[in-house]
Amino acid sequence: MAAPAPAPAATHFQPPFLLLPSPPRPHPPLRLRFLLPSPPPLRLRRRFPLLAAAAVSAGGGGGEEAARKADKARQLQKRVLVGVAIGVGAGGIVVAGGWVFAAAVSAAVLAGSREYFELVRSTAGGGGTPPPRYVSRVCSAICALLPILTLYYGRMDVTVTFSAFIIAISLLLQRGNPRFAQLTSSVFGLFYCGYLPSFWVKLRSGLAAPALNSTYNWPILLGGQAHWTVGLVATLIAISSIIAADTSAFLCGRAFGRTPLTNISPKKTLEGALAGLAGCVLTTVLLSTVLRWPRSLLSATAYGILIFLGSLFGDLVESLIKRDAGVKDSGSLIPGHGGILDRVDSYVFTGALCYSFVRVALPLYGV
């Protein structure tokens, strides 16, 4: 008996030879992690939660933590580079003095006053009453003019008093219902953003007595001995001591800080403040030894303590304003640092304290 013939192979061609469609094949799954960096940048994951979920599912929690640390490292690197650039530029401006220094202070004051009134405007959501925009713009312009007027006229009391009177009259005569909060925020803006920073011009340019009590000649490339006045040396020591205080407080507070300093700024600690005080006084004493001003060790120590108190108080005042406004930074003008007020808050009250100390407490300006 013959074996049965094998069954014909299955074919898609059936009479009358029509082409039948093949069964659909499943497509390979599209993996999101192949289309984006692995893991996606932290700023994208914060903005799009779906990317954060995809990154966690693809690489687990370790990738998220590594990306967070890398992002913090990049931010710290940017902060350091920008800070160094600002420090070098500020040092050249301070040494130049005159209208260069006054113009730089005026530009910083203009930017800071605009940020201040934006912070005041942000308090409207919490029940505050900000001044009208035209009043804030006029106040910002007056604040920017005060350092220039201080350089050429030497006095600020008449200008500030007259400006405060004009602002008060304009608020009282405005349409609608004037509020006392509008008057206080405007007048404080003149004082905080214009009057106090102008003391840096008085400190740098108003104390013209020679400060180098030495028998050798100062290098001519640095301006010669006549260029190094009490105002220049006092300004350099004050700025350097503020930088040392901020750096010491940040590093030691981050490493050893346990005791909160105040409720205004929860991140500030008592250990950090003590480290900032030590760094500030040590820097003041060292620079006074090198530059031979002030001659007394007690005067140099008192100068360093006063600088630290002014910088700490200015930092806390700006933190109080930002807390009422409900923001973390006063602006975004300086990459890695926030706004101009975030960078110069420690300098606002310090200039007035340093100038008063040199004029009142030091005999013969400490020479």
Phi, psi and chi 1 to 4 in degrees:
 res  aa     phi    psi   chi1   chi2   chi3   chi4
   1 MET       -  128.0 -173.5  174.9 -175.0      -
   2 ALA   -71.0  142.9      -      -      -      -
   3 ALA   -67.0  144.0      -      -      -      -
   4 PRO   -63.9  141.8   24.0  -33.3      -      -
   5 ALA   -66.1  141.4      -      -      -      -
   6 PRO   -63.5  147.8   22.5  -32.4      -      -
   7 ALA   -67.9  139.7      -      -      -      -
   8 PRO   -62.4  143.3   22.8  -32.7      -      -
   9 ALA   -62.7  146.4      -      -      -      -
  10 ALA   -67.3  133.5      -      -      -      -
  11 THR  -136.9  154.6  178.1      -      -      -
  12 HIS   -85.2   -3.0  -65.9  -69.9      -      -
  13 PHE   -98.1  109.2  -64.0   95.7      -      -
  14 GLN  -117.8  152.4  -59.3  -67.2  -21.3      -
  15 PRO   -59.3  137.8  -16.3   26.1      -      -
  16 PRO   -92.4   60.6   31.8  -32.9      -      -
  17 PHE    58.0   50.5  -56.4  104.2      -      -
  18 LEU   -90.7  141.9  -64.7  177.4      -      -
  19 LEU   -85.5  110.5 -176.1   61.8      -      -
  20 LEU   -90.2  146.3  -61.5  178.7      -      -
  21 PRO   -67.3  141.2   24.6  -32.9      -      -
  22 SER   -74.1  152.8  -59.3      -      -      -
  23 PRO   -64.0  141.2   21.5  -32.3      -      -
  24 PRO   -63.9  140.4   24.0  -32.4      -      -
  25 ARG  -101.3  137.9  -63.5 -179.2 -179.9  178.2
  26 PRO   -67.0  135.2   24.2  -33.3      -      -
  27 HIS   -79.1  147.4  -66.7  -77.2      -      -
  28 PRO   -65.4  143.7   21.4  -32.1      -      -
  29 PRO   -62.6  139.9   23.7  -33.1      -      -
  30 LEU   -86.4  115.2 -179.2   62.2      -      -
  31 ARG   -92.0  125.8  -61.8 -177.6 -178.0  -86.3
  32 LEU   -68.0  -28.0 -174.6   61.0      -      -
  33 ARG   -70.8  -15.9   59.9 -170.4  179.3   92.9
  34 PHE   -81.3  -16.9  -70.3  145.8      -      -
  35 LEU   -95.9  -12.3  -58.1  178.6      -      -
  36 LEU  -125.1  161.9  -65.4  170.6      -      -
  37 PRO   -59.0  151.1  -21.7   30.8      -      -
  38 SER  -112.8  109.5  180.0      -      -      -
  39 PRO   -83.1  166.4   30.5  -34.5      -      -
  40 PRO   -61.8  154.9  -20.0   31.7      -      -
  41 PRO   -57.3  150.6  -22.4   32.6      -      -
  42 LEU   -64.1  -34.9 -175.3   59.2      -      -
  43 ARG   -66.9  -33.3   57.3 -175.8  178.6   85.1
  44 LEU   -71.9  -37.9  -70.2 -179.8      -      -
  45 ARG   -68.6  -31.2  -77.3  176.5  -75.7  147.6
  46 ARG   -69.7  -33.9  -72.8  175.8  177.5  173.0
  47 ARG   -82.3  -34.6 -173.0  172.3 -178.6 -178.5
  48 PHE  -119.9  100.1  -57.4  102.2      -      -
  49 PRO   -60.5  -26.4  -21.2   31.9      -      -
  50 LEU   -63.0  -36.8 -178.8   60.2      -      -
  51 LEU   -66.3  -37.4  -63.2 -177.8      -      -
  52 ALA   -64.4  -42.3      -      -      -      -
  53 ALA   -64.7  -40.4      -      -      -      -
  54 ALA   -66.1  -37.8      -      -      -      -
  55 ALA   -67.2  -39.7      -      -      -      -
  56 VAL   -66.6  -43.2  171.6      -      -      -
  57 SER   -67.3  -29.6   62.4      -      -      -
  58 ALA   -81.9  -42.3      -      -      -      -
  59 GLY  -121.1    2.4      -      -      -      -
  60 GLY    78.6 -175.8      -      -      -      -
  61 GLY   -72.0  -21.6      -      -      -      -
  62 GLY   -64.4  -38.1      -      -      -      -
  63 GLY   -65.0  -37.5      -      -      -      -
  64 GLU   -64.1  -43.9  176.2   75.7   15.7      -
  65 GLU   -67.3  -39.8 -174.8   65.5   22.6      -
  66 ALA   -64.5  -39.3      -      -      -      -
  67 ALA   -66.8  -36.3      -      -      -      -
  68 ARG   -65.7  -42.0 -169.0  179.9  -59.1  -84.4
  69 LYS   -66.7  -39.0  -68.9 -178.3  178.8  179.4
  70 ALA   -64.5  -37.9      -      -      -      -
  71 ASP   -66.3  -40.6 -175.4   74.4      -      -
  72 LYS   -64.7  -38.1  -72.2 -175.8  177.6  179.9
  73 ALA   -64.8  -40.4      -      -      -      -
  74 ARG   -65.0  -40.6  -74.1 -167.2  -64.0  -91.1
  75 GLN   -64.5  -41.0  -68.8  -65.7  -29.3      -
  76 LEU   -65.7  -40.1 -179.8   59.7      -      -
  77 GLN   -62.9  -43.7 -177.5 -178.7   10.0      -
  78 LYS   -63.2  -40.5 -179.3 -170.1  -64.6 -175.7
  79 ARG   -63.2  -42.1 -176.2 -178.1 -180.0   90.9
  80 VAL   -67.4  -44.6  170.7      -      -      -
  81 LEU   -63.2  -44.9  -68.3  177.3      -      -
  82 VAL   -65.7  -39.3  173.7      -      -      -
  83 GLY   -63.2  -40.9      -      -      -      -
  84 VAL   -64.7  -43.0  170.2      -      -      -
  85 ALA   -62.3  -42.1      -      -      -      -
  86 ILE   -64.5  -41.1  -67.5  176.0      -      -
  87 GLY   -63.4  -43.2      -      -      -      -
  88 VAL   -64.7  -45.2  173.0      -      -      -
  89 GLY   -63.5  -41.8      -      -      -      -
  90 ALA   -65.8  -36.4      -      -      -      -
  91 GLY   -63.0  -42.7      -      -      -      -
  92 GLY   -64.0  -38.1      -      -      -      -
  93 ILE   -67.1  -39.8  -69.3  173.4      -      -
  94 VAL   -65.5  -43.6  171.0      -      -      -
  95 VAL   -64.9  -37.2  172.7      -      -      -
  96 ALA   -64.7  -44.1      -      -      -      -
  97 GLY    65.6 -162.0      -      -      -      -
  98 GLY    59.2 -142.0      -      -      -      -
  99 TRP   -70.4  -23.6   66.2  -91.5      -      -
 100 VAL   -64.1  -47.0  175.7      -      -      -
 101 PHE   -66.1  -42.6 -177.4   75.9      -      -
 102 ALA   -64.3  -39.8      -      -      -      -
 103 ALA   -66.2  -39.0      -      -      -      -
 104 ALA   -65.1  -43.3      -      -      -      -
 105 VAL   -62.8  -39.4  173.8      -      -      -
 106 SER   -63.0  -42.1  178.5      -      -      -
 107 ALA   -64.8  -42.7      -      -      -      -
 108 ALA   -64.6  -38.7      -      -      -      -
 109 VAL   -64.5  -42.1  163.4      -      -      -
 110 LEU   -61.4  -46.7  178.7   60.8      -      -
 111 ALA   -65.4  -40.5      -      -      -      -
 112 GLY   -67.5  -38.2      -      -      -      -
 113 SER   -68.0  -36.2   59.4      -      -      -
 114 ARG   -64.6  -41.2  -69.0  174.1   63.8   89.0
 115 GLU   -65.4  -38.3  -70.1 -178.5   -3.1      -
 116 TYR   -61.0  -47.0  164.9   79.0      -      -
 117 PHE   -71.6  -25.1  -76.7  106.1      -      -
 118 GLU   -69.7  -36.7  -72.9  -61.1  -35.7      -
 119 LEU   -64.8  -41.4  -67.8  176.2      -      -
 120 VAL   -62.6  -39.2  171.9      -      -      -
 121 ARG   -66.6  -29.1 -164.8  164.6  -59.5  -80.9
 122 SER   -70.9  -19.4  -60.2      -      -      -
 123 THR   -76.0   -4.9   61.2      -      -      -
 124 ALA   -63.3  -31.0      -      -      -      -
 125 GLY   -66.9  -25.0      -      -      -      -
 126 GLY   -96.4   14.3      -      -      -      -
 127 GLY   102.4   -0.7      -      -      -      -
 128 GLY   -75.6  163.5      -      -      -      -
 129 THR  -123.6   97.4  -52.8      -      -      -
 130 PRO   -74.8  157.3   27.8  -34.3      -      -
 131 PRO   -71.3  161.7   26.4  -33.7      -      -
 132 PRO   -60.3  158.2  -21.5   31.8      -      -
 133 ARG   -64.5  -36.1  -73.6 -166.2  177.0  -85.8
 134 TYR   -66.5  -31.8   73.3   90.9      -      -
 135 VAL   -69.0  -43.6  173.7      -      -      -
 136 SER   -64.7  -35.7   62.1      -      -      -
 137 ARG   -69.4  -39.3  -69.4  169.3 -178.8  171.1
 138 VAL   -64.7  -41.9  170.6      -      -      -
 139 CYS   -62.8  -40.3  -71.6      -      -      -
 140 SER   -63.6  -40.9  -61.4      -      -      -
 141 ALA   -65.4  -40.7      -      -      -      -
 142 ILE   -64.7  -42.3  -66.0  174.3      -      -
 143 CYS   -61.1  -39.5  -68.7      -      -      -
 144 ALA   -68.3  -28.0      -      -      -      -
 145 LEU   -80.8  -22.7  -72.2  175.2      -      -
 146 LEU   -61.2  -43.7  -76.7  177.5      -      -
 147 PRO   -61.8  -36.7  -24.4   35.0      -      -
 148 ILE   -66.9  -44.2  -54.2  -62.8      -      -
 149 LEU   -64.8  -34.7  -63.7  176.6      -      -
 150 THR   -65.3  -38.2  -57.7      -      -      -
 151 LEU   -64.6  -41.8  175.4   65.6      -      -
 152 TYR   -94.6  -22.5  -70.2  102.9      -      -
 153 TYR  -115.5  -21.3  -63.7  101.4      -      -
 154 GLY    79.9  -10.0      -      -      -      -
 155 ARG  -127.0  143.8  -60.4 -173.5   62.2  179.7
 156 MET  -121.2  -12.2  -58.4  174.0  -68.4      -
 157 ASP   -64.0  -43.7   47.7   -1.4      -      -
 158 VAL   -66.9  -42.9  176.2      -      -      -
 159 THR   -63.2  -45.1  -55.2      -      -      -
 160 VAL   -67.6  -41.1  173.3      -      -      -
 161 THR   -64.6  -45.0  -56.5      -      -      -
 162 PHE   -65.2  -40.3 -178.1   73.9      -      -
 163 SER   -64.5  -42.6  -58.9      -      -      -
 164 ALA   -62.8  -37.2      -      -      -      -
 165 PHE   -65.1  -43.4  177.6   75.0      -      -
 166 ILE   -64.3  -42.0  -64.5  -61.1      -      -
 167 ILE   -63.7  -42.2  -65.9  -60.3      -      -
 168 ALA   -63.8  -42.4      -      -      -      -
 169 ILE   -64.0  -41.9  -68.0  -62.3      -      -
 170 SER   -66.0  -34.1   62.4      -      -      -
 171 LEU   -72.1  -37.9  -72.1  173.2      -      -
 172 LEU   -70.2  -29.1  -67.4  175.8      -      -
 173 LEU   -96.0    5.5  -62.7 -179.9      -      -
 174 GLN   -71.7  160.1   67.1  173.3  -35.3      -
 175 ARG   -73.0  150.9  -63.9  179.9 -179.6  178.7
 176 GLY    94.0 -149.5      -      -      -      -
 177 ASN  -114.3  101.1 -172.4   16.6      -      -
 178 PRO   -63.1  147.2  -18.6   32.0      -      -
 179 ARG  -121.1  149.2  -61.6  -62.7 -177.5   90.0
 180 PHE   -66.7  -31.4 -179.2   67.7      -      -
 181 ALA   -62.6  -32.3      -      -      -      -
 182 GLN   -65.3  -40.1  -63.9  176.5  -29.8      -
 183 LEU   -68.2  -45.6  178.9   62.0      -      -
 184 THR   -65.7  -42.5   55.0      -      -      -
 185 SER   -67.1  -34.8   60.4      -      -      -
 186 SER   -71.3  -46.9  -59.3      -      -      -
 187 VAL   -67.4  -39.1  174.7      -      -      -
 188 PHE   -64.9  -33.7 -179.6   76.4      -      -
 189 GLY   -61.9  -41.1      -      -      -      -
 190 LEU   -61.1  -41.6  -72.9  175.1      -      -
 191 PHE   -71.5  -46.2  173.9   77.0      -      -
 192 TYR   -76.2  -41.6 -179.3   73.9      -      -
 193 CYS   -95.3  -19.2  -60.6      -      -      -
 194 GLY  -118.4  -52.4      -      -      -      -
 195 TYR   -69.0  -50.7  179.0   74.7      -      -
 196 LEU   -65.1  -46.6  -70.8  175.7      -      -
 197 PRO   -62.1  -24.5  -25.5   35.8      -      -
 198 SER   -67.1  -17.8  -62.7      -      -      -
 199 PHE   -67.8  -21.5  -86.6   96.1      -      -
 200 TRP   -65.7  -33.9  -77.2  103.2      -      -
 201 VAL   -68.8  -40.8  179.1      -      -      -
 202 LYS   -64.7  -38.0  -67.0  177.9   71.1   67.7
 203 LEU   -67.3  -44.7  177.8   66.4      -      -
 204 ARG   -75.2  -42.9  171.2   62.6 -175.8   88.2
 205 SER  -105.4  -14.3  -56.5      -      -      -
 206 GLY   -91.8  -11.7      -      -      -      -
 207 LEU  -111.5   90.5  -55.8  175.9      -      -
 208 ALA   -97.8    7.4      -      -      -      -
 209 ALA   -72.1  140.7      -      -      -      -
 210 PRO   -61.5  140.2  -22.1   32.6      -      -
 211 ALA  -110.1  -11.3      -      -      -      -
 212 LEU   -88.4  105.1  -67.3  177.5      -      -
 213 ASN   -92.6   66.8  -58.1  -62.2      -      -
 214 SER  -134.8  162.7   58.3      -      -      -
 215 THR   -94.2   -9.3   57.1      -      -      -
 216 TYR   -99.1  159.8   56.1   85.0      -      -
 217 ASN   -84.8  134.9  -68.4  -34.6      -      -
 218 TRP   -74.4  142.4 -164.9 -104.7      -      -
 219 PRO   -53.5  135.3  -25.3   34.4      -      -
 220 ILE   -67.1  -25.5 -167.7   64.0      -      -
 221 LEU   -67.1  -21.8  -66.4  177.8      -      -
 222 LEU   -98.3   17.1  -62.5  178.5      -      -
 223 GLY   102.2   -6.0      -      -      -      -
 224 GLY    78.2  170.0      -      -      -      -
 225 GLN   -68.2  -30.6 -169.6  162.5   -4.7      -
 226 ALA   -70.1  -24.9      -      -      -      -
 227 HIS   -75.0  -25.8 -177.5   72.3      -      -
 228 TRP   -87.2   86.7  -71.3   80.8      -      -
 229 THR   -89.7  174.3   61.0      -      -      -
 230 VAL   -60.1  -39.5  171.0      -      -      -
 231 GLY   -64.1  -42.2      -      -      -      -
 232 LEU   -66.4  -46.4  173.2   57.2      -      -
 233 VAL   -66.5  -42.1  176.3      -      -      -
 234 ALA   -63.1  -37.5      -      -      -      -
 235 THR   -69.0  -44.3  -56.4      -      -      -
 236 LEU   -63.0  -42.9  -71.7  175.4      -      -
 237 ILE   -64.5  -41.1  -68.8  177.6      -      -
 238 ALA   -64.9  -46.6      -      -      -      -
 239 ILE   -65.9  -43.4  -66.9  176.9      -      -
 240 SER   -64.0  -38.2  -57.8      -      -      -
 241 SER   -69.6  -36.0  -60.1      -      -      -
 242 ILE   -64.2  -43.1  -68.5  173.8      -      -
 243 ILE   -61.6  -42.7  -64.6  174.2      -      -
 244 ALA   -64.6  -39.1      -      -      -      -
 245 ALA   -65.4  -46.1      -      -      -      -
 246 ASP   -63.2  -42.8  -69.6  -16.3      -      -
 247 THR   -66.8  -45.4  -55.4      -      -      -
 248 SER   -63.7  -42.9  -57.8      -      -      -
 249 ALA   -65.0  -39.1      -      -      -      -
 250 PHE   -67.8  -48.6  174.2   75.7      -      -
 251 LEU   -68.2  -48.7  -64.8  178.3      -      -
 252 CYS   -71.2  -36.6  -65.8      -      -      -
 253 GLY   -65.9  -35.4      -      -      -      -
 254 ARG   -71.7  -32.9 -170.4  174.3 -176.8  179.3
 255 ALA   -88.4  -39.1      -      -      -      -
 256 PHE  -122.2   -1.5  -51.3  106.2      -      -
 257 GLY   -66.3  127.2      -      -      -      -
 258 ARG  -132.5  -32.4  -61.9  -68.2 -176.5  -88.5
 259 THR   -98.3  117.9  -51.8      -      -      -
 260 PRO   -62.2  141.0  -20.2   32.2      -      -
 261 LEU   -84.1  -45.4 -179.7   63.2      -      -
 262 THR  -158.5  157.6  175.3      -      -      -
 263 ASN   -75.1  -15.0  -66.8  -29.5      -      -
 264 ILE   -64.5  -42.6  -62.8  176.4      -      -
 265 SER  -130.5   96.7 -176.3      -      -      -
 266 PRO   -62.2  -24.7  -20.2   31.7      -      -
 267 LYS   -77.8  -14.7  -68.6 -175.0  178.2 -178.9
 268 LYS   -82.4  135.9  -71.8 -178.0  173.6   57.1
 269 THR  -121.5  161.2   60.6      -      -      -
 270 LEU   -66.8  -38.1  179.7   60.6      -      -
 271 GLU   -63.5  -40.4  -66.4   80.8    1.7      -
 272 GLY   -65.4  -38.9      -      -      -      -
 273 ALA   -65.1  -40.9      -      -      -      -
 274 LEU   -65.6  -39.5  -66.6  177.4      -      -
 275 ALA   -64.9  -39.5      -      -      -      -
 276 GLY   -63.1  -39.4      -      -      -      -
 277 LEU   -63.2  -43.9  173.9   61.3      -      -
 278 ALA   -64.5  -44.3      -      -      -      -
 279 GLY   -64.2  -37.8      -      -      -      -
 280 CYS   -67.1  -47.8 -175.7      -      -      -
 281 VAL   -66.1  -41.2  173.2      -      -      -
 282 LEU   -62.7  -41.9 -178.4   60.6      -      -
 283 THR   -64.7  -40.9  -57.7      -      -      -
 284 THR   -62.9  -44.5  -56.9      -      -      -
 285 VAL   -65.7  -42.7  171.7      -      -      -
 286 LEU   -63.7  -46.1  -70.1  177.0      -      -
 287 LEU   -67.4  -35.1  -69.7  178.9      -      -
 288 SER   -66.9  -30.7   66.8      -      -      -
 289 THR   -70.3  -39.1  -56.6      -      -      -
 290 VAL   -73.0  -44.6  173.0      -      -      -
 291 LEU   -90.8   -1.9  -61.0  175.8      -      -
 292 ARG    61.2   34.1  -49.8  -71.7 -179.1   90.8
 293 TRP  -153.3  135.8 -176.1   95.1      -      -
 294 PRO   -70.4  160.9   25.9  -32.0      -      -
 295 ARG   -73.9  -28.7  -57.7 -176.1   66.3  177.7
 296 SER   -88.4  136.8  169.6      -      -      -
 297 LEU   -66.1  -36.7  177.5   61.4      -      -
 298 LEU   -64.4  -40.4 -179.5   61.1      -      -
 299 SER   -65.4  -40.8  -60.6      -      -      -
 300 ALA   -64.1  -41.0      -      -      -      -
 301 THR   -64.8  -44.9  -55.8      -      -      -
 302 ALA   -63.2  -37.4      -      -      -      -
 303 TYR   -62.7  -41.7 -167.3   55.0      -      -
 304 GLY   -65.8  -41.5      -      -      -      -
 305 ILE   -63.5  -41.6  -65.0  174.6      -      -
 306 LEU   -64.7  -39.8 -169.0   67.5      -      -
 307 ILE   -61.6  -44.2  -68.5  171.6      -      -
 308 PHE   -63.8  -44.4  172.1   75.4      -      -
 309 LEU   -62.3  -40.9  -66.7  177.1      -      -
 310 GLY   -65.0  -40.9      -      -      -      -
 311 SER   -68.5  -41.3   64.2      -      -      -
 312 LEU   -66.0  -43.3  178.2   62.3      -      -
 313 PHE   -64.9  -40.9 -176.8   71.3      -      -
 314 GLY   -64.0  -37.9      -      -      -      -
 315 ASP   -64.2  -42.7 -163.9  -11.4      -      -
 316 LEU   -68.6  -37.0  -66.7  177.5      -      -
 317 VAL   -63.5  -44.0  168.4      -      -      -
 318 GLU   -66.7  -34.5 -158.7 -114.2   -8.0      -
 319 SER   -65.0  -36.6  -62.5      -      -      -
 320 LEU   -65.0  -41.6  179.5   61.6      -      -
 321 ILE   -64.8  -43.9  -63.3  173.8      -      -
 322 LYS   -66.7  -34.2  -69.6 -168.4  -62.9 -176.0
 323 ARG   -67.0  -41.1 -170.5 -176.2   68.1  171.7
 324 ASP   -66.6  -31.5  -74.6   -8.7      -      -
 325 ALA   -79.8  -15.1      -      -      -      -
 326 GLY    74.5   31.9      -      -      -      -
 327 VAL  -126.3  159.7  -62.4      -      -      -
 328 LYS   -89.2  -42.1  179.9 -177.9  178.0 -179.2
 329 ASP  -120.4  151.2  -62.5  -34.7      -      -
 330 SER   -75.6  -16.7   63.0      -      -      -
 331 GLY  -178.1 -164.6      -      -      -      -
 332 SER  -135.9   30.3   57.1      -      -      -
 333 LEU   -70.1  -39.3 -179.4   63.7      -      -
 334 ILE  -105.9  118.3  -54.2  176.2      -      -
 335 PRO   -60.5  130.1  -21.4   32.4      -      -
 336 GLY    82.4   -9.4      -      -      -      -
 337 HIS  -120.9  -17.2  -67.6  -99.2      -      -
 338 GLY    95.8 -135.4      -      -      -      -
 339 GLY   -91.9  178.6      -      -      -      -
 340 ILE   -68.0  -33.9 -172.1   70.3      -      -
 341 LEU   -67.7  -32.6  -73.5  180.0      -      -
 342 ASP   -64.7  -26.4  -63.7  -40.9      -      -
 343 ARG   -91.6  -31.9 -174.7   64.9  -85.4  168.2
 344 VAL  -112.8   11.8  -58.1      -      -      -
 345 ASP   -61.7  -32.1   52.4   -2.2      -      -
 346 SER   -73.7  -12.0  -60.0      -      -      -
 347 TYR   -98.6  -11.1  -61.0   81.7      -      -
 348 VAL   -63.6  -51.5  174.1      -      -      -
 349 PHE   -87.5  -19.0  -67.8   90.0      -      -
 350 THR   -68.0  -37.6  -47.9      -      -      -
 351 GLY   -60.2  -43.9      -      -      -      -
 352 ALA   -65.8  -40.4      -      -      -      -
 353 LEU   -66.1  -42.2  -65.8  176.7      -      -
 354 CYS   -65.0  -43.8  -67.7      -      -      -
 355 TYR   -63.2  -43.7  178.9   77.9      -      -
 356 SER   -65.0  -37.9  -57.7      -      -      -
 357 PHE   -64.6  -44.6  177.8   79.2      -      -
 358 VAL   -67.3  -41.0  175.3      -      -      -
 359 ARG   -73.5  -34.5  -72.7  -64.6  -58.2  -94.6
 360 VAL  -102.8  -44.8  176.6      -      -      -
 361 ALA   -90.9  -21.5      -      -      -      -
 362 LEU  -101.1  118.3  -68.2 -176.2      -      -
 363 PRO   -65.5  133.4  -17.9   30.4      -      -
 364 LEU    54.0   36.0  -61.6  177.0      -      -
 365 TYR    60.5   22.9  -63.3  167.4      -      -
 366 GLY    78.0    9.2      -      -      -      -
 367 VAL   -78.5      -  176.6      -      -      -
